[in-house]
Each structure stands twice: as structure tokens, then as C-alpha cells.
Amino acid sequence: MAFNPLNWLMGLFSLDIGIDLGTANTLVNVRGKGIVINEPSWVAVDKRTRRPKAVGLQAKEWVGRTPADTLAIRPLRDGVISEFEITQALLGYFIGKAHQQTIVPMPRPRVVVGIPSGATEVEKRAVYDAAMSAGAREVHLIDEPRAAALGAGLPVSEVRGSMVVDIGGGTTEVAIISMGGIVVSRSLRVAGDEMDQDITQYIRNKYNLFIGERMAEQVKITVGSAYPLPTEKTMTVRGRNLVTGLPESLEISSVEIREAISGSLQVIIDTIKDALDEAPPEIVADLIETGICVAGGGALLQGLPERLSDELHLRVWVADDPLTCVARGAGMVLENLDDLSPLLSPLDRSAALRAA
């Protein structure tokens, strides 16, 4: 990387930002300050003009409650951009909000954004363009499993192999890493959102009760589990009875929710087994010693380490503050961009343009 005095000078004063642009939540890590923003990836827009009315936490509060002229949407699906202009507004809002925390004007920031390892060149280009349009001076992309491994403190640059499973809202990223590179990876579009849909469908089929997205997510967080709990839990769910059309409440147990999400969990487990099956025996020997790190919001599902350990015959552990691993990893790259630049995901602009 050639030395550019202007870039070096701007780098001293710019508020450089690492972003975990997630399907469910967006986290912003400002260099030298840590995680300053953690908000839902929701945008409420005017149906006619498509102009944003609310972003982040406020937009999520509006979900299921908007008037006829307003639509609350998530502009990212399965970890990639589905609504370019709305994603640009989302990024612009978060970059602007990070800059509001300073009392003096700052140069436009350098930005490192986490992307799914299975993202196509067109999808990478969409993230790059959205971040540039939102006000970034320079944009770098990093595969989410690499960023998660960095944020979890795994020795990604060492010869010894490490394995990370990052379960987010839209995607599950599975990667075995050695010497800074990805040896085996899987990007699966089954994750937290799919579990929410499983819960909605289960309650609808069994009880004829229609519940909203937010209620399904709350059920998953409160009583969802991947493994039998020492004391099983229950909670009250509220929705609309599909037979009478009237409001109704019922009590549901963690045993039922475990059954509801079992299919999605098994798909994730089978994908991890598939990655292990492809790994060289030397790295598998390393993993017997180091275990598997689980990151992302899905790592908070009760009993998940026990279930994975039982199925995979390996030690499975949850990273400290798993929800912020990707954002922290992106921030670590910003702190030492010259040394860690080999970890970044290259953007093949010609391939992106050909595919477009």
C-alpha cells in the first residue's frame, strides 16, 4: 500500500468506523471509543416517496403499528442488501450518529464493514457503494467469520487452526481459520430469523394463533432453547385467533419452542459437521484442543453450547459478548489496518460489473 500523506493526515483526525451491518441489528465501533451504537436494522419509510421516517430503534418500535401510508422494513435480507437506497439511508444515519458524538467537525471516515463469507461480487459491490454514498471516505470489506474470530480473540494469524460459528439474524457463518486465511467455510441462510418463522408457524399450526415477528423473537429469547433446561420455562404469548378473529393469549413452554426450532438447529449442526468433514486432519487435531467458538446473537440461545458439544464431540464455548464480535473485529482492523489488511475481503470490481 503506497504511502499517501493526505490520507495519513486525514486518518489521524477522522472518526474511523467498523460496522457489523447485520440483518437484525447494526453495530458501530468507533476507533478509540469501542461500540457506540447497537440498534435494530429497521427503517420506516413513506410508502409513496420511499423516504425514511424513522431508523433503528424507533423504526422497530413502529413494527406492526404503522399507519397505512408508512411501511417498516429491514433493508437487508439473509445478510445482504435487498433495498439499496434504504440501506444507504440506514448507513448514513448510523455514520452521522457516530459523528454527532464529537464536538468538532471531522473528515469523512474510513469504514470497515462485515459481510457474509458467501456474498457474491455484486452483493459486495452493493455494500461498498452504499457505504460510500452514505458518507465514507474509504470502504474496506471483511468476511464476517474472520471479523468474529478477531473480535472473539481467536489466534487467527497463527498456524494452529481455529473454528468460529457466527449465528446472526439472516445468516450462519461457519469458518475454520489458519494463518489468517479461511481453510473451510460455509455461509448458510438459516439463522435467527428462520427460528422466529419456525416459532410463528408452530404456534399458528398447533393453536390457530397468529403472532407477530416481535412476539416470536421475544419467545425465542425468553424460553427458546437448544437443549433440555434444568427447569423448563413458560411464557404467555398474545396474538389473533385465526378461527374467531379475536385477540387471544396462551401459555407456551420451552419444550414446545425447542421442538419448533429443532429443524433449523439441525440444519446448522449438519452444516458444521460438513465443514469439519472437509477440514484437514491436522486442523481437526487442533480443534480437539481449542474447541469451537460460537458468536453472534444466536450464540445466546439457551443450551446451544451443550447441544453442539453433544452432537460434535468437541468443546464448544461462547465468545465474550458474542453479539459484538464482528463489530469489535472490524474495529481491530481499523486500529492496525496496515498489518491486518490481508484479512480484508478484496472487491473484484470487474467481476461485479460483469455480473451486474
Backbone hydrogen bonds in HBPLUS format (Angstrom, degrees):
<---DONOR---> <-ACCEPTOR-->    atom                        ^
c    i                          cat <-CA-CA->   ^        H-A-AA   ^      H-
h    n   atom  resd res      DA  || num        DHA   H-A  angle D-A-AA Bond
n    s   type  num  typ     dist DA aas  dist angle  dist       angle   num
A0008-TRP N   A0004-ASN O   2.91 MM   4  6.14 158.6  1.95 157.5 164.6     1
A0009-LEU N   A0005-PRO O   2.90 MM   4  6.11 158.2  1.94 148.0 153.2     2
A0010-MET N   A0006-LEU O   2.89 MM   4  6.12 164.5  1.91 152.9 157.3     3
A0011-GLY N   A0007-ASN O   2.80 MM   4  5.88 146.4  1.91 141.9 152.0     4
A0012-LEU N   A0008-TRP O   3.21 MM   4  6.51 132.9  2.45 138.0 148.6     5
A0012-LEU N   A0009-LEU O   3.18 MM   3  5.32 135.2  2.39  97.1 108.7     6
A0013-PHE N   A0010-MET O   3.11 MM   3  5.42 132.4  2.35 102.6 114.3     7
A0014-SER N   A0010-MET O   2.77 MM   4  5.77 140.1  1.93 157.3 169.5     8
A0031-ARG N   A0016-ASP O   2.92 MM  15  5.55 171.5  1.93 158.6 160.5     9
A0017-ILE N   A0110-ARG O   2.91 MM  93  6.32 161.0  1.95 166.2 170.4    10
A0112-VAL N   A0017-ILE O   2.96 MM  95  6.49 152.6  2.04 150.5 159.0    11
A0018-GLY N   A0029-ASN O   2.74 MM  11  4.86 165.3  1.76 147.4 152.7    12
A0029-ASN N   A0018-GLY O   2.73 MM  11  4.86 169.1  1.74 156.5 159.1    13
A0019-ILE N   A0112-VAL O   2.76 MM  93  6.14 164.9  1.78 164.2 168.3    14
A0114-GLY N   A0019-ILE O   2.97 MM  95  6.40 158.6  2.02 167.7 173.9    15
A0020-ASP N   A0027-LEU O   2.95 MM   7  5.14 164.4  1.97 149.2 154.5    16
A0022-GLY N   A0020-ASP O   3.01 MM   2  5.67 123.0  2.35 109.3  93.2    17
A0027-LEU N   A0020-ASP O   3.16 MM   7  5.14 154.3  2.23 130.8 137.4    18
A0022-GLY N   A0025-ASN O   3.07 MM   3  5.05 128.9  2.34 135.3 142.2    19
A0041-SER N   A0024-ALA O   2.90 MM  17  5.42 164.0  1.93 121.6 124.6    20
A0026-THR N   A0039-GLU O   2.78 MM  13  5.59 168.9  1.79 175.2 172.9    21
A0039-GLU N   A0026-THR O   3.09 MM  13  5.59 158.8  2.14 158.7 155.9    22
A0028-VAL N   A0037-ILE O   2.89 MM   9  5.02 157.1  1.95 140.5 144.4    23
A0036-VAL N   A0028-VAL O   2.94 MM   8  5.98 155.5  2.00 162.1 169.7    24
A0030-VAL N   A0034-GLY O   2.96 MM   4  5.42 148.8  2.06 152.0 141.9    25
A0033-LYS N   A0030-VAL O   2.89 MM   3  5.35 162.9  1.92 135.1 138.8    26
A0034-GLY N   A0030-VAL O   3.00 MM   4  5.42 144.3  2.13 165.2 158.1    27
A0056-GLY N   A0042-TRP O   2.80 MM  14  5.11 146.5  1.91 164.6 157.5    28
A0043-VAL N   A0073-ILE O   2.83 MM  30  5.52 161.9  1.86 164.1 170.4    29
A0073-ILE N   A0043-VAL O   2.88 MM  30  5.52 172.6  1.89 153.9 152.2    30
A0044-ALA N   A0054-ALA O   2.78 MM  10  5.04 169.1  1.80 147.5 151.4    31
A0053-LYS N   A0044-ALA O   2.55 MM   9  5.41 175.7  1.56 163.4 161.9    32
A0054-ALA N   A0044-ALA O   3.29 MM  10  5.04 154.0  2.36 132.8 134.9    33
A0045-VAL N   A0071-LEU O   2.77 MM  26  5.34 163.5  1.79 154.5 152.9    34
A0071-LEU N   A0045-VAL O   2.85 MM  26  5.34 164.2  1.88 157.2 162.7    35
A0046-ASP N   A0051-ARG O   2.93 MM   5  5.44 157.0  1.98 144.6 149.7    36
A0050-ARG N   A0046-ASP O   2.70 MM   4  4.89 142.9  1.83 142.6 150.9    37
A0047-LYS N   A0069-ASP O   2.91 MM  22  5.47 172.3  1.91 140.4 143.0    38
A0060-LYS N   A0056-GLY O   3.03 MM   4  6.36 154.4  2.10 154.0 161.6    39
A0061-GLU N   A0057-LEU O   3.09 MM   4  6.38 149.0  2.19 145.6 153.8    40
A0062-TRP N   A0059-ALA O   3.04 MM   3  5.14 135.3  2.24  97.0 109.8    41
A0063-VAL N   A0060-LYS O   3.07 MM   3  5.20 151.4  2.15 103.9 112.4    42
A0065-ARG N   A0062-TRP O   2.78 MM   3  5.18 154.6  1.85 141.6 142.0    43
A0070-THR N   A0067-PRO O   3.15 MM   3  5.60 167.6  2.16 119.9 122.5    44
A0082-SER N   A0075-PRO O   2.86 MM   7  5.57 172.4  1.86 154.9 155.4    45
A0083-GLU N   A0075-PRO O   3.16 MM   8  4.84 145.3  2.29 143.7 138.3    46
A0077-ARG N   A0080-VAL O   2.84 MM   3  5.52 151.3  1.92 168.5 164.7    47
A0080-VAL N   A0077-ARG O   3.05 MM   3  5.52 171.0  2.06 120.0 122.2    48
A0087-THR N   A0083-GLU O   2.92 MM   4  6.06 152.3  2.00 152.4 160.9    49
A0088-GLN N   A0084-PHE O   2.90 MM   4  6.19 152.8  1.98 152.2 160.4    50
A0089-ALA N   A0085-GLU O   3.06 MM   4  6.35 148.9  2.16 136.8 144.5    51
A0090-LEU N   A0086-ILE O   2.89 MM   4  6.17 151.3  1.97 143.2 151.5    52
A0091-LEU N   A0087-THR O   2.86 MM   4  6.14 165.0  1.88 155.8 158.3    53
A0092-GLY N   A0088-GLN O   2.84 MM   4  5.98 159.4  1.89 145.9 152.6    54
A0093-TYR N   A0089-ALA O   2.91 MM   4  6.05 152.1  1.99 144.2 151.2    55
A0094-PHE N   A0090-LEU O   3.12 MM   4  6.45 160.9  2.16 149.1 153.3    56
A0095-ILE N   A0091-LEU O   2.83 MM   4  6.01 166.1  1.85 159.2 163.2    57
A0096-GLY N   A0092-GLY O   2.90 MM   4  5.89 159.0  1.95 141.6 148.4    58
A0097-LYS N   A0093-TYR O   2.85 MM   4  5.99 150.7  1.93 142.5 151.3    59
A0098-ALA N   A0094-PHE O   2.97 MM   4  6.16 150.9  2.05 142.7 149.7    60
A0099-HIS N   A0095-ILE O   3.11 MM   4  6.39 150.8  2.20 143.5 151.2    61
A0100-GLN N   A0096-GLY O   2.99 MM   4  6.26 133.7  2.21 141.8 154.5    62
A0101-GLN N   A0098-ALA O   3.35 MM   3  5.79 159.5  2.40 107.1 112.9    63
A0102-THR N   A0099-HIS O   3.14 MM   3  5.78 164.7  2.17 120.3 121.9    64
A0137-ARG N   A0109-PRO O   2.67 MM  28  5.40 171.2  1.68 149.7 152.7    65
A0111-VAL N   A0138-GLU O   2.81 MM  27  6.15 160.0  1.85 157.8 164.3    66
A0140-HIS N   A0111-VAL O   2.79 MM  29  6.20 156.5  1.85 159.5 167.1    67
A0113-VAL N   A0140-HIS O   2.89 MM  27  6.37 157.9  1.94 160.3 164.4    68
A0142-ILE N   A0113-VAL O   2.98 MM  29  6.19 154.1  2.05 152.5 152.4    69
A0115-ILE N   A0142-ILE O   2.92 MM  27  6.10 154.6  1.98 150.1 154.9    70
A0144-GLU N   A0115-ILE O   2.71 MM  29  5.29 151.1  1.79 154.2 152.1    71
A0119-ALA N   A0116-PRO O   3.12 MM   3  5.37 163.1  2.15 116.1 116.5    72
A0124-LYS N   A0120-THR O   2.89 MM   4  6.19 157.5  1.94 152.7 159.3    73
A0125-ARG N   A0121-GLU O   2.90 MM   4  6.05 158.7  1.94 143.7 149.8    74
A0126-ALA N   A0122-VAL O   2.96 MM   4  6.21 149.1  2.05 143.9 152.3    75
A0127-VAL N   A0123-GLU O   3.16 MM   4  6.49 155.7  2.22 146.5 151.5    76
A0128-TYR N   A0124-LYS O   2.92 MM   4  6.23 165.5  1.94 155.2 159.5    77
A0129-ASP N   A0125-ARG O   2.80 MM   4  5.98 172.1  1.81 156.8 158.7    78
A0130-ALA N   A0126-ALA O   2.94 MM   4  6.00 156.7  1.99 143.1 150.0    79
A0131-ALA N   A0127-VAL O   2.99 MM   4  6.17 160.8  2.03 151.7 156.2    80
A0132-MET N   A0128-TYR O   2.98 MM   4  6.24 160.1  2.02 152.2 158.0    81
A0133-SER N   A0129-ASP O   2.86 MM   4  5.98 163.3  1.89 150.0 155.0    82
A0134-ALA N   A0130-ALA O   2.96 MM   4  6.05 132.9  2.19 135.3 147.9    83
A0136-ALA N   A0131-ALA O   3.19 MM   5  5.88 156.0  2.25 147.1 147.8    84
A0135-GLY N   A0132-MET O   3.15 MM   3  5.48 162.4  2.18 107.8 113.1    85
A0345-SER N   A0141-LEU O   2.66 MM 204  5.33 162.2  1.70 137.8 143.5    86
A0146-ARG N   A0143-ASP O   3.12 MM   3  5.50 121.8  2.48 108.2 121.9    87
A0147-ALA N   A0143-ASP O   3.05 MM   4  6.36 161.6  2.09 156.1 162.0    88
A0148-ALA N   A0144-GLU O   2.73 MM   4  5.89 161.3  1.76 157.3 162.9    89
A0149-ALA N   A0145-PRO O   2.89 MM   4  6.00 154.9  1.95 140.9 147.6    90
A0150-LEU N   A0146-ARG O   2.98 MM   4  6.22 156.6  2.04 145.8 151.9    91
A0151-GLY N   A0147-ALA O   2.87 MM   4  6.11 167.9  1.89 152.8 156.2    92
A0152-ALA N   A0148-ALA O   2.85 MM   4  5.98 138.0  2.02 142.5 154.0    93
A0154-LEU N   A0149-ALA O   2.93 MM   5  5.28 156.4  1.99 164.6 160.1    94
A0153-GLY N   A0150-LEU O   3.02 MM   3  5.24 154.7  2.08 105.9 114.0    95
A0156-VAL N   A0154-LEU O   2.85 MM   2  5.59 133.0  2.07 110.1  95.5    96
A0158-GLU N   A0155-PRO O   3.14 MM   3  5.58 158.3  2.19 114.8 121.4    97
A0180-GLY N   A0156-VAL O   2.57 MM  24  5.09 146.4  1.67 158.8 146.4    98
A0179-MET N   A0158-GLU O   2.77 MM  21  4.92 162.9  1.80 148.0 142.1    99
A0162-SER N   A0177-ILE O   2.88 MM  15  5.25 153.7  1.95 150.7 159.2   100
A0177-ILE N   A0162-SER O   2.76 MM  15  5.25 157.0  1.81 151.5 158.9   101
A0293-CYS N   A0163-MET O   2.99 MM 130  6.24 175.3  2.00 155.8 154.3   102
A0164-VAL N   A0175-ALA O   2.95 MM  11  5.54 161.3  1.98 160.1 166.0   103
A0175-ALA N   A0164-VAL O   3.00 MM  11  5.54 161.7  2.04 162.0 166.6   104
A0165-VAL N   A0293-CYS O   2.82 MM 128  6.25 152.6  1.89 160.1 168.6   105
A0295-ALA N   A0165-VAL O   2.83 MM 130  6.10 163.2  1.86 145.3 149.5   106
A0166-ASP N   A0173-GLU O   2.75 MM   7  4.95 162.0  1.78 153.6 156.0   107
A0173-GLU N   A0166-ASP O   2.79 MM   7  4.95 164.5  1.82 142.6 144.8   108
A0167-ILE N   A0295-ALA O   2.98 MM 128  6.31 155.8  2.04 147.5 139.7   109
A0298-GLY N   A0167-ILE O   2.84 MM 131  4.78 162.6  1.87 154.1 150.0   110
A0168-GLY N   A0171-THR O   2.94 MM   3  5.50 161.8  1.98 159.5 161.9   111
A0192-GLY N   A0168-GLY O   3.00 MM  24  6.08 164.9  2.02 148.2 149.8   112
A0193-ASP N   A0169-GLY O   2.78 MM  24  5.23 167.4  1.79 143.9 143.3   113
A0172-THR N   A0188-LEU O   2.71 MM  16  5.05 158.0  1.75 151.2 159.0   114
A0188-LEU N   A0172-THR O   2.87 MM  16  5.05 177.6  1.87 154.2 155.0   115
A0174-VAL N   A0186-ARG O   2.84 MM  12  5.01 173.3  1.84 159.7 160.6   116
A0186-ARG N   A0174-VAL O   2.78 MM  12  5.01 150.1  1.87 148.6 152.2   117
A0176-ILE N   A0184-VAL O   2.83 MM   8  5.23 159.3  1.88 158.3 161.5   118
A0183-VAL N   A0176-ILE O   2.74 MM   7  5.53 150.7  1.82 156.7 166.5   119
A0178-SER N   A0181-GLY O   2.97 MM   3  5.54 158.7  2.01 157.4 163.9   120
A0181-GLY N   A0178-SER O   3.02 MM   3  5.54 159.9  2.06 123.4 124.7   121
A0195-MET N   A0191-ALA O   3.19 MM   4  6.56 151.0  2.28 150.2 158.7   122
A0196-ASP N   A0192-GLY O   3.03 MM   4  6.38 152.2  2.11 148.3 155.9   123
A0197-GLN N   A0193-ASP O   3.00 MM   4  6.35 155.3  2.06 148.4 154.7   124
A0198-ASP N   A0194-GLU O   2.89 MM   4  6.18 148.5  1.99 143.1 152.4   125
A0199-ILE N   A0195-MET O   2.99 MM   4  6.29 154.5  2.05 149.0 154.8   126
A0200-THR N   A0196-ASP O   2.99 MM   4  6.31 161.6  2.03 150.4 155.2   127
A0201-GLN N   A0197-GLN O   2.91 MM   4  6.08 164.4  1.94 151.0 155.1   128
A0202-TYR N   A0198-ASP O   2.88 MM   4  6.01 157.4  1.93 147.2 153.8   129
A0203-ILE N   A0199-ILE O   3.05 MM   4  6.21 172.0  2.05 155.5 156.7   130
A0204-ARG N   A0200-THR O   3.01 MM   4  6.11 150.6  2.10 141.7 150.7   131
A0205-ASN N   A0201-GLN O   2.85 MM   4  6.00 163.7  1.88 151.9 155.9   132
A0206-LYS N   A0202-TYR O   2.90 MM   4  5.99 164.3  1.92 153.2 157.8   133
A0207-TYR N   A0203-ILE O   2.93 MM   4  5.45 153.8  2.00 132.3 140.8   134
A0208-ASN N   A0204-ARG O   2.94 MM   4  4.56 131.5  2.18 122.0 127.4   135
A0242-LEU N   A0208-ASN O   2.80 MM  34  5.39 170.9  1.81 153.6 156.8   136
A0210-PHE N   A0240-ARG O   2.86 MM  30  5.17 176.0  1.86 145.6 146.8   137
A0240-ARG N   A0210-PHE O   2.98 MM  30  5.17 159.7  2.03 141.7 143.9   138
A0216-ALA N   A0212-GLY O   3.04 MM   4  6.33 160.1  2.08 152.5 158.1   139
A0217-GLU N   A0213-GLU O   2.96 MM   4  6.23 158.6  2.01 151.5 157.3   140
A0218-GLN N   A0214-ARG O   2.97 MM   4  6.18 152.8  2.04 142.5 150.1   141
A0219-VAL N   A0215-MET O   2.91 MM   4  6.18 151.4  2.00 148.9 156.6   142
A0220-LYS N   A0216-ALA O   3.03 MM   4  6.32 160.7  2.07 149.0 153.6   143
A0221-ILE N   A0217-GLU O   3.01 MM   4  6.27 160.5  2.05 150.0 154.7   144
A0222-THR N   A0218-GLN O   2.91 MM   4  5.98 159.6  1.96 147.5 153.3   145
A0223-VAL N   A0219-VAL O   2.87 MM   4  5.75 164.8  1.90 153.0 157.4   146
A0224-GLY N   A0220-LYS O   2.98 MM   4  4.21 130.6  2.23 109.5 119.0   147
A0226-ALA N   A0302-GLN O   2.77 MM  76  6.23 156.1  1.83 164.4 172.0   148
A0254-SER N   A0233-LYS O   2.78 MM  21  5.28 147.2  1.89 154.2 152.7   149
A0235-MET N   A0252-ILE O   2.96 MM  17  5.61 148.7  2.06 151.8 161.8   150
A0252-ILE N   A0235-MET O   2.85 MM  17  5.61 164.7  1.87 162.1 164.0   151
A0237-VAL N   A0250-LEU O   2.78 MM  13  5.55 166.0  1.80 167.9 169.5   152
A0250-LEU N   A0237-VAL O   2.98 MM  13  5.55 151.6  2.06 150.8 159.6   153
A0239-GLY N   A0248-GLU O   3.01 MM   9  5.65 161.1  2.05 162.9 169.0   154
A0248-GLU N   A0239-GLY O   2.92 MM   9  5.65 153.0  1.99 153.0 153.4   155
A0241-ASN N   A0246-LEU O   2.86 MM   5  5.46 173.0  1.86 157.0 155.0   156
A0245-GLY N   A0241-ASN O   2.71 MM   4  5.11 138.8  1.87 135.9 148.4   157
A0257-ILE N   A0253-SER O   3.20 MM   4  6.58 159.6  2.24 148.5 154.0   158
A0258-ARG N   A0254-SER O   2.92 MM   4  6.00 149.7  2.01 141.1 149.2   159
A0259-GLU N   A0255-VAL O   3.16 MM   4  6.43 149.7  2.25 139.6 147.3   160
A0260-ALA N   A0256-GLU O   2.89 MM   4  6.21 148.4  1.99 143.4 153.1   161
A0261-ILE N   A0257-ILE O   3.03 MM   4  6.27 156.9  2.08 152.8 155.6   162
A0262-SER N   A0259-GLU O   3.40 MM   3  5.18 155.8  2.46  96.7 103.6   163
A0265-LEU N   A0261-ILE O   3.08 MM   4  6.29 165.4  2.10 159.1 163.8   164
A0266-GLN N   A0262-SER O   2.93 MM   4  6.06 153.7  2.00 145.5 152.4   165
A0267-VAL N   A0263-GLY O   3.13 MM   4  6.43 149.3  2.23 144.8 152.7   166
A0268-ILE N   A0264-SER O   3.14 MM   4  6.47 157.1  2.19 148.6 154.0   167
A0269-ILE N   A0265-LEU O   2.91 MM   4  6.21 161.1  1.95 152.2 157.6   168
A0270-ASP N   A0266-GLN O   2.85 MM   4  6.01 161.3  1.89 149.5 154.4   169
A0271-THR N   A0267-VAL O   3.02 MM   4  6.21 146.8  2.13 141.9 150.7   170
A0272-ILE N   A0268-ILE O   3.05 MM   4  6.39 153.4  2.12 149.2 155.9   171
A0273-LYS N   A0269-ILE O   2.97 MM   4  6.28 159.9  2.01 150.8 156.5   172
A0274-ASP N   A0270-ASP O   2.93 MM   4  6.11 149.1  2.03 139.8 148.4   173
A0275-ALA N   A0271-THR O   3.03 MM   4  6.34 151.9  2.11 145.5 152.0   174
A0276-LEU N   A0272-ILE O   2.96 MM   4  6.27 159.3  2.01 152.3 158.0   175
A0277-ASP N   A0273-LYS O   2.89 MM   4  6.08 149.6  1.98 146.1 154.7   176
A0278-GLU N   A0274-ASP O   3.26 MM   4  6.52 134.3  2.48 136.5 146.9   177
A0278-GLU N   A0275-ALA O   3.17 MM   3  5.26 133.5  2.40  96.5 108.6   178
A0279-ALA N   A0276-LEU O   3.17 MM   3  5.11 142.4  2.32  96.6 107.4   179
A0283-ILE N   A0280-PRO O   3.06 MM   3  5.52 125.5  2.37 110.2 122.8   180
A0284-VAL N   A0280-PRO O   3.11 MM   4  6.47 156.8  2.17 152.1 159.3   181
A0285-ALA N   A0281-PRO O   2.95 MM   4  6.17 150.8  2.04 144.0 151.2   182
A0286-ASP N   A0282-GLU O   3.13 MM   4  6.49 144.4  2.26 135.4 144.7   183
A0286-ASP N   A0283-ILE O   3.01 MM   3  4.88 115.7  2.44  91.3 107.3   184
A0287-LEU N   A0283-ILE O   2.91 MM   4  6.26 151.8  1.99 149.7 157.5   185
A0288-ILE N   A0284-VAL O   3.07 MM   4  6.39 139.3  2.24 144.2 154.3   186
A0289-GLU N   A0286-ASP O   3.00 MM   3  5.35 132.8  2.22 102.4 115.1   187
A0290-THR N   A0286-ASP O   2.86 MM   4  6.18 161.4  1.89 151.4 157.5   188
A0291-GLY N   A0287-LEU O   2.68 MM   4  4.87 151.7  1.76 128.5 137.1   189
A0292-ILE N   A0315-ARG O   2.83 MM  23  6.34 151.4  1.91 153.7 162.8   190
A0317-TRP N   A0292-ILE O   2.93 MM  25  6.29 165.1  1.95 166.3 170.2   191
A0294-VAL N   A0317-TRP O   2.87 MM  23  6.17 153.9  1.94 154.4 160.6   192
A0319-ALA N   A0294-VAL O   3.09 MM  25  6.09 168.0  2.10 155.2 156.5   193
A0296-GLY N   A0322-PRO O   2.95 MM  26  5.00 151.9  2.03 118.4 114.3   194
A0299-ALA N   A0296-GLY O   3.01 MM   3  5.59 153.5  2.08 115.2 122.9   195
A0300-LEU N   A0297-GLY O   3.11 MM   3  5.77 164.3  2.14 117.2 122.1   196
A0301-LEU N   A0298-GLY O   3.12 MM   3  5.62 168.4  2.13 115.7 118.6   197
A0304-LEU N   A0301-LEU O   3.23 MM   3  5.76 156.6  2.29 139.2 136.8   198
A0307-ARG N   A0303-GLY O   3.04 MM   4  6.22 158.3  2.09 151.8 158.0   199
A0308-LEU N   A0304-LEU O   2.96 MM   4  6.14 170.5  1.96 162.4 164.1   200
A0309-SER N   A0305-PRO O   2.88 MM   4  5.92 162.5  1.91 148.1 153.7   201
A0310-ASP N   A0306-GLU O   2.97 MM   4  6.04 154.1  2.04 142.2 149.2   202
A0311-GLU N   A0307-ARG O   3.05 MM   4  6.27 150.7  2.13 145.6 153.1   203
A0312-LEU N   A0308-LEU O   2.79 MM   4  5.83 155.6  1.85 155.3 161.9   204
A0313-HIS N   A0309-SER O   2.95 MM   4  5.39 137.5  2.13 137.4 143.2   205
A0324-THR N   A0321-ASP O   3.09 MM   3  5.97 154.4  2.16 127.2 132.6   206
A0325-CYS N   A0322-PRO O   3.38 MM   3  5.40 168.6  2.39 106.7 110.1   207
A0328-ARG N   A0324-THR O   2.86 MM   4  6.01 160.9  1.90 161.7 168.0   208
A0329-GLY N   A0325-CYS O   2.83 MM   4  6.01 154.4  1.90 149.2 156.6   209
A0330-ALA N   A0326-VAL O   2.91 MM   4  6.17 157.3  1.96 150.7 156.5   210
A0331-GLY N   A0327-ALA O   2.99 MM   4  6.20 149.6  2.09 141.2 149.7   211
A0332-MET N   A0328-ARG O   2.94 MM   4  6.23 145.1  2.06 143.4 152.8   212
A0333-VAL N   A0329-GLY O   3.14 MM   4  6.48 146.0  2.26 144.5 152.9   213
A0334-LEU N   A0330-ALA O   3.23 MM   4  6.58 152.5  2.31 142.3 149.0   214
A0335-GLU N   A0331-GLY O   3.04 MM   4  6.35 146.9  2.15 144.7 153.8   215
A0336-ASN N   A0333-VAL O   3.16 MM   3  5.31 133.8  2.38  98.3 110.4   216
A0340-LEU N   A0336-ASN O   2.98 MM   4  6.03 160.7  2.02 160.1 166.5   217
A0341-SER N   A0337-LEU O   2.94 MM   4  5.38 114.6  2.38 137.3 144.4   218
A0343-LEU N   A0340-LEU O   2.94 MM   3  5.68 157.8  1.99 123.1 129.8   219
A0344-LEU N   A0341-SER O   3.02 MM   3  5.38 159.0  2.06 113.3 119.9   220
A0352-ALA N   A0348-ASP O   2.99 MM   4  6.27 158.2  2.04 154.5 161.4   221
A0353-LEU N   A0349-ARG O   2.93 MM   4  6.16 156.8  1.98 148.8 154.6   222
A0354-ARG N   A0350-SER O   2.92 MM   4  6.13 155.7  1.98 145.3 152.3   223
A0355-ALA N   A0351-ALA O   2.91 MM   4  6.07 162.1  1.95 149.4 154.1   224
A0356-ALA N   A0352-ALA O   2.95 MM   4  6.10 146.5  2.07 140.9 150.3   225
